[in-house]
Structures are given as C-alpha cells and as structure tokens.
Amino acid sequence: MLIVIPVISMIGIKMTSLIAIMGAVCFAVGLALQGTLSNFAGIVMILI
C-alpha cells in the first residue's frame, strides 16, 4: 500500500479524493456487514 500512494500521486490523482472514496467504500462495507458482525459478536459473547 505504501508503494501505491506515490505512484497514484505521480499519475495525477489527488490524494484527498482518493481518501474520500476509500472512506465511503469502507463505510458502505461496514454498513453491509453490520448484521453479520453483530451476530458474530453475539456468538462470541455466548461462548464466553
């Protein structure tokens, strides 16, 4: 990942827009996995 960042900036893509897109993708994945993660946390709590 650290090698990709200088290459992307040399291509001409602004880092702020890339960070905003990555944040939106992570937010969407988090919302999509919300039910699964809560079920997993419930199972772990029951096991403990």
N, C-alpha and C positions, 0 to 999 in steps of 0.2 A: 504494500500500500504506500509506503514511503517513497518508492521509486516512481510510482504512478503520478504523484502530485506535481513534481517538476515538469514531467512530460506534458501533462494536461495544461499547465500554465504556459508552456512554450507553444503549444498549439494555438492558444489564444482564448481558451475558455476561462471566464472569470471564476475565481475560487468561491466568491460569495454565492453565485448562482448554483454552483455545484454543491456547496454545503446546504443550501436551502432545499435542493432537490433530494439530497440524501436524507435530510431531516424529515421531509414529507414522506419518503418511502418508508423510513423506519417507523414513523407514526402510523402509517397505514398497516404495516405488518403487525405492529403492536396491537392495534385495534382488531385485526383479523384473528390474532392468536389469543385474545383476551379470554374467551371462554375455555379454550384448551388449557391455558396456563392456570386458570382458577381451578379447573378440575384436577390438574396435576398437583397443585398446592394442597387441595383438599385431601387427596390420596396420601400425600406425604404426611400431613398432619394426623390422619387416621393411623398411619403406620407407626408414627412416633408415640 
